[in-house]
Amino acid sequence: MAIAIHTAKLAAEAVNESSSPEAARQRYAKSWYALFYGRLRIGRMIQTLFGAGTGSRIAVGLLRYSPALSTQLMARTHGQPF
């Protein structure tokens, strides 16, 4: 839900701050890519890991004993408040 709301905010800013529809589209695409592409890519990689039985058990065990790694993972997939 947060990505949808943030996306709407990006779209509104692009429309308000652009002089043409094409400029708004380009601004929106650039902003979206900068904010979400990396987060979604990492999320997809994590999803494949947790989809496997053995891989999932190893990942959960590793994250349980490594709070720093857990925190880093959350930061890379959840982004910053807007």
N, C-alpha and C positions, 0 to 999 in steps of 0.2 A: 504494500500500500504506500509506503514512504517513497518508493521510486516513482510511482504514478503521480503523487502530489508534487514531487520535486520536478518531474518532467513537465507538468502543467505550468509550474513556476518558470522554468526555462523557456517554454514556448511563449508565455505572456511577455517575458522580458525581451525575447527576440523580436516579437511583433512590435512592442512599444519602442524599441531602440533602433529599429531598422527603417530605412527609407523606401524599401520595396519588398514585395513578397519573396523574391529570390534571395535578397540579402537576409531576410528573416529566416528563411529555410537554411541557408548556409550557416548563419550564426547559431541557430538551434542545433544543427547537426554537429558542429564543432564543440559546442558546450556539452551536449549529451555524450559524445564520444569521450571527452576529457573526464567527465564525472562517472560514467557508468561502465564503459567498455571493460576496463581492468577488473572492476569488482565482479562483473558478471562472468568474465573469463575464469577468474579464480574460483568463483562459486561453482561453475561447471566442472572444473577439475576436482574440487572437493566432492561434489556429488558422485562422480564416477568412483572415487575412492571409497565412499561410504556405501556404494551400491554392491560392493564385493564383500562376501562374508569374512574372509581372513583379513583382507585389507581394512575393513571396518573395525574389526577387533584390535588390530595393531594401532590404527589411528586413534581410537578412543583411549586405549592404554597410554599411548604417547602423550596425548593432550591432557589426560588426567594427571600425569606426573610432570607436566611442563606448563605451569601457568603462564609463563612469558610467551610461549608459542601459541597458547589459546588466545591470549590477549591480542597478539599480532594478527592472528587469523581473523578474529572478530573485527579488528580495525580495518583490515584490507577488504572485507566483504560488506561491512555496514556503512562505511563512509562517515561524513561529518554531519552534524545537525545543520539545518539551513534556516 
